[in-house]
């Protein structure tokens, strides 16, 4: 009952006219970002984060989270109509979505995708509503050793559960740690890796790095590929929506299974992309119509879209309750919270109750707003793809530059942004994951502080990380995750 009362108070915060307007603006911007290949939820939030600095934190996070919902919805439009995944997690949607569009069932495919996305996100938000306070209460027992063990588990999970090479993940993470160490040491006050440049005393700003890595890096890659768009037109009218909604209840088991997979992959740092592929694969194996998958079967759209939205939304649970992001977008939002002077973690639920419950209430409302907007404006958003990429790319670069400059009003930040853009481009070309690097950049200094505080408490004894059942079990799980790829390799041999 306490959570329900707090949620109703959150609705009163979220449903002010200004916040409702920001919801619709955020969802619309998010869909545009999702529709444009080369951008995405994390990129869009990173680029538009400076616009929110003058807003109250609650309004700012509501707008940014709605950009995220919109981007999740928007990725399906390009996947189904143009066979171009607007987002990495939309790749699995193309397998059946695009064949449906080619068969003249684009409206049905889009309605299925949007409705499934809504269901996945709704289930994840309900889970956050009831689990986040419990996780936060439990986390109040944490001290520096416990917090370091949780950070350690998070970093190791990316190595153990990542779908790429563990060595590449580790390399990306180490680069992130190196960048996080630049600037003033928070414990001793000494300067590190500044090379005599006074501008580097404050370190590499997280926002500048993210705008470069995601925004500029993706634009450089897209320019190299020379994107040209062609696809199917789509009309969604009330008749198509109602007829599609009549079909969907018979696939309730697929939706439920996809929600569970998505929520699990969101809370652990698996992310929306592996969740969508895993859900598609499981649905194909479990379905009586498995042979129809890949030929325009509606179940092949339900599974990945439901899982991707459930994962994308549930990634905010560890970010809010523990201060640990479960996805790159959650990492960008975490950076935003730190910029506004808010400390994500268990104390946030005690000290900033209004903020937390306003955000959770906005998730319900933003999800509904997103469904309404995408169902009514699909032809308009699809028309964006008719604009030549040569016009869109320079506009995005200008927005990125303005965003980077506005952080500290420093020209050097624009050069740093371009440098990170090149790093992002190289990472993409060499198939190195950027999420571990972003995670290390955001959490590196906080993990270091927790480690050094633990060492001061224990006078340099590493046994402090195995001093009790809680911290010992988390560290042990982290070590298992760290060596999991090695275990798998030995098993294969």
Phi, psi and omega in degrees: 000324181299317179296320181295318177299316179297323180295318178297322176295322177299321177297323179294329177286314186287334187267022171288150183306320181296314181292323177296321178297317179297326178300309182293321177296315181298314180297317180298313178299319180298317179296319178299316179297318180294327181287326183278113176298141183101344173247178180184182183304309182296317180298312183299315180294319179298316182292320186267356181304319180300335180295339186265359186297332181272353182273160168297146183307320181297313180296320182296313182291329176297315180295315182294319179293326178289329172299320179297312179301315182299319179296322177299317178293316188295328181302329181290329184298310182290325181298316185280316186278326190237358184059026177244108179295116177292336180225155178302324182285353179271357182301314182296334179292332181292334186303319180244335182294314181292317174302324177296319179296321179294333178274007181082017181248035182298318180299317179295317181296316181293317178299318178299314182298313183293319181293318178296320177300316180299315181297314181300314180293321181298315179298318180295321179293320176300318179296316179299318182304317187263335183269325185303313179297324179294315178297319181295318178298318179297320184288345177296341178281356186281140169246187180307316179298320180294319180294319178297321181296324178291317176299317179301316178298319180298312180297316182293329179297324178295325179286315185285327186251358179293149183272348180264198179290129178297331179291322177293319178299316181295319179297314179299319181294318180295323176297319177299317178298319181298317180292324180292336183278346182293138177114207184273132177291123185290341182268313184259343182081005179280155178272141181229132173054034180267342178053036176079002180269117181294334181294336182273002179300326180274000179081183176279122180292130182306317185294317179299316180299316183291318178300317179293310184301311186273303186295298184292318180303315181292322180296317179300317180295316180295322178296320180296320182284342179059065186296134170227133189258140170205140183191194183267148173276159182219141173230130176243112175248173186300323181297315179297317181299311183295317179297321179292316180299329178293328182282329191296322182304332181290347178254030184299326181293319178297317179298313182298314180298318180294324177298316181295316178298315181298314181297319180295315182288338178282319181289313170283154186283048177281310177096173186289326184293307176299325180298317182294318179292316180298316181296319178298315181297317180294317180298319180296321182288323187272340186284146175290339180254033183305326181293338181278346181297138182092354181245010181103040180265133186300326181295332178287348173264321182300311188300304184292323182292318179297313183294319182298317180288322177297318180291314181299323181281315184290345175298340179283344181297304178294332179294316181285315189273333181240348184078024182237116183285141179263001180203164177302321180294318177298326178295320178294317177297322177299316176301320177299316180299318180294322178297322180280005178082016178258138181255101179299143182143187186299326182289340179300324181288341180265312187276328185233055183303316183299319180296310184299311185285333172296319178294314181296319177297322181293336177295317177297310185291320180296324179295318178294315179300319179299316180298317180297313184296314183290327179289333183263339189240018183305311181302324181294314181291324179296329181293338179302327183290350177278345179287131181301140181297333180296340176270319183292317185302309179299324178298316180295319180297320178297316179299318178299315182297318178298316180299316180293318181294323186289347181295308181233008186053042183237130179295329181300328181296329178292321177294319177298319179301315180294322178298314178294329176299317178295318178301315179299319179296314180297318178302316181295317183294323182268003178062042173265136181285138180270335183303314179298325179294316178298317180299314180294324179294322181283314189259353185304309182291327179290321176295320179296316179300315180298319181295315184289325175297320178297320179294323177294319180297317186265002182057043173085011181267118182290347179297346180299335181278000175227025188287333178219172185299322184293302183294325180295317181292322179293317178296319179297318178296321177298318179295322176299314179297321182297319183263005182300315178302322179294318178299315179300319181294318179295321179296319179298319179293000000 
